[in-house]
Amino acid sequence: MLRKTYITRKNDMLFQNFNALKTVEHVIAEVDTGLGNKSRNIDNSSMPEVLATAVGIGSGSAISFAALYLSGSVIGVSAAGIASGLSAAGAVVGGGAATGFFVLAAPIAILGFLGIRAAARKRAERLMYAKIICYKRCLAHLASIKNAIQMEAKEADAERIEYLKALSITLQAAIKDLKHDLGIV
């Protein structure tokens, strides 16, 4: 179940932005391709290093899925930047930040700040919904992979089964990390 609070601090998130979620989408696309092509294995997959690593570590808990891919950055306007700008503007007429506030036209500054906060809140909300969609897709694809392993176990070669198991491990790691960000216990 979802906790009452979705993780909102960027530093606590494993997927801090939409670019980080692209890695999960890449895994899902590989699962789609792999399920549709029974000759696909680790060597001819689109991500052989990742899948070989997944087989090597044996589970997603040894290495966080996100640590393999994340190179996120924090984007936005900080409160410290706004405060220092107001102080600088106030210093022009011999005052401080409060004077600078009026120098720069209080209504414009207030509405601008509120607009930035509203946009950031909307962006965070869209990111949360994108994580929920990725999470649900990963769960569905994991079930498909497990089914494929059972169906192909008797007739497929060892490389194919190893490939499907590597996809399963990689999806499980993505699910674990998405559960963290979504606050699912």
N, C-alpha and C positions, 0 to 999 in steps of 0.2 A: 504494500500500500504506500501511497505517497505520504510523506511526513507533512505536517502542517506547513512547513516552510521549505520551499525550494531553495537550494544553495544560491545565494545572491552575491556573495563576495567573490570577485574574479579570481583572487589568489587561492580560494578553496575549490574552485571548479577545475575539473580535468579537461573539459571542453569549454574553453573560454570564449570562443567566437565561432562563427559559421564556417570559417576555413578549417578549424579543427574537426568539425563534423564531416568534412569531405573525406577524411580517412575512413570513417565508418561507411560512408556511401560507396567508397572504393571496394571495401570488403564485401558489401552487399552485392555490388555489381559482379564481383568475382564469383560469389556463390551462385548468382543467376547463370553466369556463363558455365560454371563448373557443373551445375545440375543439368544443363542442357546439352553438354558435350561429355559423353561417357569416356572419351579418350583423354580428357584433361587430367593432368597430374601436377605435382609441385613444379617440376622442371619447365613445363610449358604454360604455367599460369602467368598472370600479369604481376604477381608479387611473390616470386620464389623465395626471396630472402626472408620476408616476414613469415611465410608459412613454414619454412625450414626452421626458423627460430621458434615458432610455436610448437613444432614437433620436438625440438631440442629441449625446451623448458618443460614441456608436458602439461602445463596449465597456465592460465592467464594470471594466476595469483603471484607467480614468481616475478614477473616484470609487468608493470602497468602498461596497458595498451596505449594509453595516452602518451607515456614517456617516449615511446618509439617515434611519435609523430609531431607532437605539439611544438609549435614555435610561435605561439600566439603573442600578441602585443596588446597593450592597454591603450585604447583610443578614447579621447575625450578631453574635456576642459576640467581642470582641477580647481577646487576651491582656493587653494593657495595662489594659483595664477590670477584668479579674479581679484582676490584681496590685495595682492601686490600691485596690480594695475590701478586699483582705486587709490591706494596710498600714493602712488606716483602722480596720479592726476591731482590729488589733493595737495601735494607738495608744491605744485605749480603756483598756487595761490596762498601758500603758507599754512595749509591745514594738513590734516591726516586723511585717513581712509574715508571718514564720514564726509569731509568736505569734498573729496574726490568723487564720492558717490553723487553728489549734487552737480558737480562740475560736468560729469559725464551724462547727466540727465537721468535722474533716478527712475522714471518710468521705463525708459528704454532698457536700462540695466536689469531691472526687475523682470520685465517681460522676456528679455533675452535669456536670463538665467532659468526662468520657469520653462521656457521653450526647450532649452538644452536638457533639463531634467525630464521633461515629458518625453522627448525623443529617446533619451537613454532608457527610460522605463519601458517604452514601446519596443525598443531593440532587445532588451532583456526578456521581455515577454515573448517576442517572436523566437528568440533563441531557445527558450524553455519549450515552446511548442514544437520546434524543430527537433529537439532532443527526445521528446515524447514520441514523435513519429519515427525517428531512428530506432528508438528502443523497441517499439512495437514491430517494426520491420525486422529487426534483428531476432526477436523472439520467433517470429513466423519462419524466418530463414533457418534458424537453428533447428526447429522442428522438421523442416524439409530435409536438412542435412542428415539428421538422425534417421529419418525414414529412408533416405538414399543409402546410408551405410548398411542398414538392415536388408534392404532390397538387393543391393549389389554385393553383399558379403560373399555369397557363394560363387558368383561368376566373375567378379572383377579381380584384376591382379593386385598385388600388394601395394604398388605405387599409387594406384587409384584410391584404395582404402586409406592409405596414409595421407593423401591429399585431402580427402573428405574429413578425416579426423583433424587435420591441421586447420581446415576452415572452421570446424566446430570449436576448436580451442580459441581461435582468433575471435569468433563471434561471441563466445562466452566472456572473453576479456572485455570486448566492447560493451556487452550487456552489463557487466560488473561496474565499469566506469560510468556508464550512463545512469545506472541505478544510484550511484554515488551522487552525481550532479542533480538528479531528480528527487533525491531524498527518499528513495524507495528502500524500505527495510527488508 
